[in-house]
Amino acid sequence: MESAGRKSGGPLGWYFNTNLLIRILIGLGLGAVTGGILGSVLEGQQLASVLSVIRPFGDAFIRLLWMIMVPVIASTLIVGAASVSPKQLGKIGSRVLCIYVFTSFLAVGTGLSMGFLFRPSVELIGIATAADYTRVAPPLAQTLLNIIPQNIVTAAMHSPNLLGIIFFTLCFGTAIAMLRESGTERTKNAAETVFNFFDGVAEIMIKVVKGIMQYAPIGVFALLCVVFATAGPQVVGGLVMVIVTCFVAYIFYVVVWYLLICVRLIGGLSISKFVMGVKEAFVTGFVTRSSMATLPVTMECAAKIGLPKNVYSFAVPLGATINMDGTAIYQGAAVVFIATSVGHVLTPMDIGTVLIMATLATIGTAGVPGGGMLMLLMVLAQIGLPAEAGTAVAAAYAMIVGIDALLDMGRTGINVTGDLVYLSALTRRMGTLDMAKWS
């Protein structure tokens, strides 16, 4: 979501004053139309010459996203882990944390399952061959060992060990959280200083990401133009199937897991009253596409459905940071689409890696515009499908970027609703839910 503020002036004022969602969709449409026209009127060397001028604008967007991936992951994960007070991780806090992690894992599995069921894809072999992405999977023991980096600086360099970065930053952030509550004033002040530094880095990176997203419409135009000129207009069907796959997965997850299982079966609560109680949070999340911007409304809904204040005042902000079921579903479905489009067969090892990586990735997406797209880059790289400039993976990834705002609406609505679902079921089972609000 673009932040409200003073309108830009100058010759490009019309560009920056137009909603980003609209600009990206215009870039998607113009790229598709321009690519289709070029592919139909030009061929051979003529087409290659024209595309060689357009392609660098799209490649620049991919390189910009790669440039910021490691600092965004590191800063947001450290701040997120350091923000969880060890004193709050008591009986309620530890259960909430475990629920959030488990359900994120379940949501990734739902996205993968729907991806395999609907098989959304486009034919991109003309851009790069499937052989470009074949690799020998390392032994399981080696994969697990790679989680622990020998050198964090090396892990963050070219072909980064992203699992290692996540492991280190979570350990680092947890240590900061513990020291912030130390009984020694010097230690507490030192930890607070480090926390404020990384909090500042995270805010700076958010600003950088916002700046890069201003270029997204141009990058999407160039990337989609090359795709449509090379692969033809048949890719439209693949894009439609991605949208259908994600929203079917969203609806399935909400109806079956949220309402029937969590609210009704586990919580023993009225589905209709729950829906009426949380609808404002869902609609606000759907429209704003920001869990953090929806946080005040989510807190109001939590009080409306009878959640204890001492529970929701801690668990709802925590959920806005790490409980991202909608984002997890999106990651799973998008990985299947991209892998299928470039002819890469996902092995059991790949699927296991996606489940783990996407679950961990959801922890670091809060508060970062376009964060879901950044985390998707990370997951793809971990299974041997780096979205490097000029490759078929980058082309498939560009199509996801072009429709990301539409997918983001559904996943944000689910993200904010999930917090209220789990807290309602948990407090009902523990006997602390105010049932007078349900009568």
Solvent accessible surface area in square Angstrom, and as a share of the most:
residue,aa,sasa,rsa
1,M,100,0.44
2,E,51,0.23
3,S,81,0.52
4,A,108,0.84
5,G,66,0.63
6,R,238,0.87
7,K,156,0.66
8,S,51,0.33
9,G,63,0.60
10,G,62,0.59
11,P,127,0.80
12,L,97,0.48
13,G,5,0.05
14,W,173,0.61
15,Y,28,0.11
16,F,85,0.35
17,N,60,0.31
18,T,45,0.26
19,N,70,0.36
20,L,21,0.10
21,L,30,0.15
22,I,86,0.44
23,R,11,0.04
24,I,10,0.05
25,L,60,0.30
26,I,90,0.46
27,G,5,0.05
28,L,26,0.13
29,G,33,0.32
30,L,100,0.50
31,G,0,0.00
32,A,21,0.16
33,V,91,0.52
34,T,41,0.24
35,G,0,0.00
36,G,24,0.23
37,I,97,0.49
38,L,28,0.14
39,G,31,0.30
40,S,91,0.58
41,V,101,0.58
42,L,39,0.20
43,E,138,0.62
44,G,58,0.56
45,Q,141,0.63
46,Q,117,0.52
47,L,26,0.13
48,A,51,0.39
49,S,51,0.33
50,V,52,0.30
51,L,8,0.04
52,S,62,0.40
53,V,101,0.58
54,I,26,0.13
55,R,80,0.29
56,P,72,0.45
57,F,108,0.45
58,G,0,0.00
59,D,26,0.13
60,A,39,0.30
61,F,0,0.00
62,I,1,0.00
63,R,166,0.60
64,L,51,0.25
65,L,2,0.01
66,W,59,0.21
67,M,118,0.52
68,I,3,0.02
69,M,1,0.00
70,V,31,0.18
71,P,48,0.30
72,V,1,0.00
73,I,2,0.01
74,A,24,0.18
75,S,2,0.01
76,T,17,0.10
77,L,3,0.01
78,I,6,0.03
79,V,23,0.13
80,G,9,0.09
81,A,17,0.13
82,A,2,0.02
83,S,62,0.40
84,V,23,0.13
85,S,24,0.15
86,P,52,0.33
87,K,162,0.69
88,Q,87,0.39
89,L,61,0.31
90,G,37,0.36
91,K,135,0.57
92,I,37,0.19
93,G,1,0.01
94,S,47,0.30
95,R,102,0.37
96,V,2,0.01
97,L,50,0.25
98,C,89,0.53
99,I,48,0.24
100,Y,2,0.01
101,V,70,0.40
102,F,117,0.49
103,T,3,0.01
104,S,2,0.01
105,F,87,0.36
106,L,60,0.30
107,A,0,0.00
108,V,0,0.00
109,G,22,0.21
110,T,17,0.10
111,G,0,0.00
112,L,6,0.03
113,S,68,0.44
114,M,22,0.10
115,G,0,0.00
116,F,69,0.29
117,L,127,0.63
118,F,63,0.26
119,R,120,0.44
120,P,2,0.01
121,S,41,0.27
122,V,13,0.08
123,E,105,0.47
124,L,0,0.00
125,I,65,0.33
126,G,71,0.68
127,I,40,0.20
128,A,15,0.12
129,T,73,0.42
130,A,31,0.24
131,A,72,0.56
132,D,91,0.47
133,Y,13,0.05
134,T,99,0.57
135,R,95,0.35
136,V,143,0.82
137,A,43,0.33
138,P,50,0.31
139,P,95,0.60
140,L,109,0.54
141,A,69,0.53
142,Q,82,0.36
143,T,24,0.14
144,L,92,0.46
145,L,113,0.56
146,N,57,0.29
147,I,42,0.21
148,I,105,0.53
149,P,26,0.16
150,Q,196,0.87
151,N,78,0.40
152,I,56,0.28
153,V,102,0.59
154,T,84,0.49
155,A,8,0.06
156,A,39,0.30
157,M,119,0.53
158,H,168,0.75
159,S,91,0.59
160,P,26,0.16
161,N,40,0.21
162,L,1,0.00
163,L,8,0.04
164,G,0,0.00
165,I,4,0.02
166,I,2,0.01
167,F,81,0.34
168,F,76,0.32
169,T,4,0.02
170,L,46,0.23
171,C,66,0.40
172,F,69,0.29
173,G,0,0.00
174,T,68,0.39
175,A,47,0.37
176,I,9,0.05
177,A,3,0.02
178,M,118,0.53
179,L,83,0.41
180,R,61,0.22
181,E,59,0.26
182,S,26,0.17
183,G,88,0.85
184,T,73,0.43
185,E,109,0.49
186,R,181,0.66
187,T,28,0.17
188,K,70,0.30
189,N,80,0.41
190,A,50,0.39
191,A,5,0.04
192,E,59,0.26
193,T,90,0.52
194,V,55,0.31
195,F,23,0.10
196,N,85,0.43
197,F,129,0.54
198,F,42,0.17
199,D,49,0.25
200,G,30,0.28
201,V,38,0.22
202,A,7,0.05
203,E,103,0.46
204,I,107,0.54
205,M,21,0.10
206,I,30,0.15
207,K,144,0.61
208,V,54,0.31
209,V,1,0.01
210,K,71,0.30
211,G,43,0.42
212,I,12,0.06
213,M,12,0.05
214,Q,45,0.20
215,Y,53,0.20
216,A,0,0.00
217,P,7,0.05
218,I,73,0.37
219,G,0,0.00
220,V,0,0.00
221,F,60,0.25
222,A,1,0.00
223,L,13,0.07
224,L,0,0.00
225,C,0,0.00
226,V,11,0.07
227,V,1,0.00
228,F,6,0.02
229,A,9,0.07
230,T,61,0.35
231,A,15,0.12
232,G,15,0.14
233,P,92,0.58
234,Q,116,0.51
235,V,0,0.00
236,V,75,0.43
237,G,40,0.39
238,G,5,0.05
239,L,15,0.07
240,V,78,0.45
241,M,65,0.29
242,V,2,0.01
243,I,48,0.24
244,V,58,0.33
245,T,0,0.00
246,C,0,0.00
247,F,58,0.24
248,V,53,0.30
249,A,0,0.00
250,Y,7,0.03
251,I,110,0.56
252,F,95,0.40
253,Y,3,0.01
254,V,35,0.20
255,V,66,0.38
256,V,49,0.28
257,W,45,0.16
258,Y,1,0.00
259,L,29,0.14
260,L,92,0.46
261,I,52,0.26
262,C,4,0.02
263,V,1,0.00
264,R,128,0.47
265,L,136,0.68
266,I,68,0.34
267,G,3,0.03
268,G,38,0.37
269,L,3,0.02
270,S,38,0.24
271,I,49,0.25
272,S,74,0.48
273,K,88,0.37
274,F,1,0.01
275,V,62,0.35
276,M,117,0.52
277,G,6,0.06
278,V,7,0.04
279,K,90,0.38
280,E,81,0.36
281,A,0,0.00
282,F,73,0.30
283,V,84,0.48
284,T,36,0.21
285,G,0,0.00
286,F,68,0.28
287,V,103,0.59
288,T,27,0.15
289,R,43,0.16
290,S,29,0.19
291,S,15,0.09
292,M,83,0.37
293,A,46,0.36
294,T,0,0.00
295,L,34,0.17
296,P,84,0.53
297,V,36,0.20
298,T,3,0.02
299,M,51,0.23
300,E,112,0.50
301,C,1,0.00
302,A,0,0.00
303,A,40,0.31
304,K,95,0.40
305,I,7,0.03
306,G,5,0.05
307,L,8,0.04
308,P,29,0.18
309,K,146,0.62
310,N,120,0.61
311,V,5,0.03
312,Y,23,0.09
313,S,50,0.32
314,F,26,0.11
315,A,0,0.00
316,V,0,0.00
317,P,42,0.26
318,L,12,0.06
319,G,1,0.01
320,A,5,0.04
321,T,33,0.19
322,I,15,0.07
323,N,1,0.01
324,M,6,0.03
325,D,1,0.00
326,G,0,0.00
327,T,6,0.04
328,A,0,0.00
329,I,0,0.00
330,Y,0,0.00
331,Q,0,0.00
332,G,0,0.00
333,A,1,0.01
334,A,1,0.00
335,V,0,0.00
336,V,1,0.00
337,F,0,0.00
338,I,0,0.00
339,A,1,0.00
340,T,39,0.23
341,S,2,0.02
342,V,0,0.00
343,G,37,0.36
344,H,23,0.10
345,V,123,0.71
346,L,22,0.11
347,T,56,0.33
348,P,118,0.74
349,M,51,0.23
350,D,2,0.01
351,I,50,0.25
352,G,29,0.27
353,T,16,0.09
354,V,0,0.00
355,L,33,0.16
356,I,76,0.39
357,M,0,0.00
358,A,0,0.00
359,T,10,0.06
360,L,43,0.22
361,A,2,0.02
362,T,0,0.00
363,I,29,0.15
364,G,1,0.01
365,T,12,0.07
366,A,20,0.15
367,G,38,0.37
368,V,11,0.06
369,P,34,0.22
370,G,21,0.20
371,G,2,0.02
372,G,7,0.07
373,M,3,0.01
374,L,1,0.00
375,M,2,0.01
376,L,0,0.00
377,L,0,0.00
378,M,1,0.00
379,V,0,0.00
380,L,0,0.00
381,A,28,0.22
382,Q,48,0.22
383,I,0,0.00
384,G,19,0.18
385,L,0,0.00
386,P,37,0.23
387,A,0,0.00
388,E,88,0.39
389,A,37,0.29
390,G,40,0.38
391,T,32,0.18
392,A,0,0.00
393,V,0,0.00
394,A,1,0.01
395,A,8,0.06
396,A,0,0.00
397,Y,0,0.00
398,A,0,0.00
399,M,0,0.00
400,I,0,0.00
401,V,1,0.01
402,G,0,0.00
403,I,5,0.02
404,D,11,0.06
405,A,5,0.04
406,L,59,0.29
407,L,0,0.00
408,D,19,0.10
409,M,41,0.18
410,G,5,0.05
411,R,9,0.03
412,T,5,0.03
413,G,0,0.00
414,I,3,0.01
415,N,7,0.04
416,V,4,0.02
417,T,10,0.06
418,G,0,0.00
419,D,3,0.01
420,L,0,0.00
421,V,0,0.00
422,Y,8,0.03
423,L,1,0.01
424,S,0,0.00
425,A,8,0.06
426,L,19,0.10
427,T,0,0.00
428,R,91,0.33
429,R,172,0.63
430,M,51,0.23
431,G,66,0.63
432,T,69,0.40
433,L,12,0.06
434,D,63,0.33
435,M,71,0.32
436,A,77,0.60
437,K,111,0.47
438,W,22,0.08
439,S,118,0.76
